[in-house]
């Protein structure tokens, strides 16, 4: 299990700062995810250009948002959860790749 990201995490601060100037509660889950990922990728707060629609990470964040009442959270609390959801997705993806290699190598 991946622990909840700290509010001191630079990625959390970047997402929070990128969302705060906007009425982000009105965003679709996809647009919120695209903007959060752009902030995490370090695209700057002043002119956050959402990541491309085909970015594979969007699905992970949209799935997370579908399972929680994200519009009731503060920008900071949502940012912590988005970063944690992304870290969890990466962790699970790495384990999937490892297990797949084990299967392809004959289970050794």
N, C-alpha and C positions, 0 to 999 in steps of 0.2 A: 504494500500500500504506500502511496506517495503522500507525504505530509502536506498540509495546507501551506501554500506559499506565504512567506512572511510579507508584511506590509512594507518592510525595508528592502525587499527585492527590487532591483532596478526595473525589471520587466513589469512588475505590478505598478510601480509609480508611473512608468511610461504609458501603460494602458489607461490608468486613471486620469492622467493629464490629457491624454488624447480624447477621452470620452467627455470629460467635464464641460468643455465649451458647447457641447451639443445637447439637444433634447434626445439623448441616446435611448431613453425608454420607448421612443416611437420608432426606433430602428427595427428592421426585420432581424431575426436571429442571424441570417446570413450576412447582412451588412455590419452588424455588431461584431461578428466574428472576423470579418475581413479587416475592419478598422483596428481591432485588438491585435490581430496578427501583424499588421503593418507597424504598430507601435512596438510590439515585441521584437520585430526585426530591426528596429532602430531607424525607422524612416523619418523621424523628427516629429515633434508635437505640433509645430506651427502649420505644417502642411501635410497632414497624414493622408497619403494616397492609399486607399484600400488595396490589399493584395489581390491578385488575379482570381477570378472565379474558379479556376481549375486547381487552385492550391489544395492539396490533399488534406491539409490540417483543418480546413473549414468544416468538413463533415463531422469531425470529432467535437468541435466546439458547438456546432449547431445541435448535435445529439445531446450534449451536456445541457444546453439551454432549454431543450425540449423537456427535460426532466426536472427543472427547478423553476421557482417563481422569481426569476431574475429581475423583473421590473420593480419588485419591492425592495431590492437591495440598494445600498449606496454605490456610487461609482468605485470606491475603494474596495468594498466587500466583493463586488462583482469582479473586479480586476484580479483579486486574490484567487477567486474560484476559477476564473478563465485560465490563469497561468497554471494552476494546479491541474485543471482538466487537460491542458496541453502536455504538461509533464507526465501525467498518467497515460495519455495516449502514446507518447514516445516510449515510455517504459514498457507498456504492453506490446508495442510494435517490435521493440528489440527482443523481447522474450519470444514473440511469435517467430521471428527470424531465426533465433537460436534453436527453437524446437523444430522448425522446418529443416534446418541443417542436420540436426540429429536424425530425423526421419530419413532424409536423403542419404545420409552416411550409413544407414543400416542400424540406427539406434545405439551406436557405441558412444 
